[in-house]
Amino acid sequence: MTDYPNPGRCRIFGIRNCDTMKKAFAWLAANGVAADFVDYHRAGISVEQLADWNRRVGWRQLLNTRGTTWRRLDQGQRAAVDEARALALMAAHPGLIRRPVIDTGSRLLVGFDGQRYASELLGTER
């Protein structure tokens, strides 16, 4: 799933109205990074996509345990989370995926970090 058919562009996954997503969109625009947006709140996220991301960065980096979706889960679900359960929960509740996820095809960046974006997407430190 890492082969992205649109050279020179990346895909940014998330939820449009999220404040962290807005920061990422602004950073990408300000730095001239072309990106195609995938709203996984509306479109959902495939089990295959999650499995690919898990292989590349691990489920712990993907799972958002700070948001309201996590807090809405019952205590038993939160306590019993392991790799398989985390992936199933993220597939069922995409709000549990940390935002944004940027996929360049060769790199997967999770969360907003302007310095890391500069290094990974532009090859510079800003």
QUIPE-V777022 format. One record per residue. RES is the residue in one small letter. OMEGA is omega in degrees with one decimal (none if undefined). Layout:
((RES:OMEGA) (RES:OMEGA))
//
This chain:
((m:-177.5) (t:-180.0) (d:-178.7) (y:-171.2) (p:-176.1) (n:-176.2) (p:179.0) (g:179.1) (r:173.2) (c:174.4) (r:176.1) (i:-176.9) (f:176.5) (g:-179.6) (i:-170.3) (r:-172.6) (n:178.6) (c:-179.3) (d:178.8) (t:176.3) (m:179.6) (k:176.5) (k:-179.2) (a:177.9) (f:-179.9) (a:179.8) (w:-179.6) (l:-179.8) (a:-178.6) (a:-177.3) (n:174.8) (g:179.3) (v:179.9) (a:-177.2) (a:173.5) (d:-176.3) (f:174.3) (v:179.8) (d:-176.7) (y:171.3) (h:179.2) (r:-174.2) (a:-173.7) (g:179.1) (i:-177.1) (s:175.7) (v:179.5) (e:178.4) (q:178.1) (l:178.7) (a:177.7) (d:178.8) (w:178.8) (n:178.9) (r:-174.6) (r:-176.3) (v:-179.9) (g:-175.6) (w:-178.8) (r:178.3) (q:-178.4) (l:-172.2) (l:179.3) (n:-178.8) (t:-179.2) (r:-173.2) (g:-178.6) (t:179.1) (t:177.8) (w:-178.0) (r:178.8) (r:176.8) (l:178.1) (d:-175.8) (q:179.7) (g:177.9) (q:-179.5) (r:-177.1) (a:-174.1) (a:-175.5) (v:172.7) (d:-175.3) (e:-176.8) (a:-179.5) (r:179.1) (a:179.9) (l:177.8) (a:178.5) (l:179.4) (m:177.1) (a:-178.9) (a:-176.7) (h:-176.8) (p:175.8) (g:176.8) (l:179.2) (i:178.4) (r:-175.6) (r:-14.7) (p:168.6) (v:178.7) (i:-178.7) (d:178.5) (t:-172.7) (g:178.7) (s:-179.2) (r:175.3) (l:-179.2) (l:-177.3) (v:-178.0) (g:-179.9) (f:176.6) (d:-176.1) (g:179.7) (q:178.7) (r:177.5) (y:-179.8) (a:-179.7) (s:-173.5) (e:-174.7) (l:-178.5) (l:-177.4) (g:-179.7) (t:171.9) (e:178.4) (r:none))
//
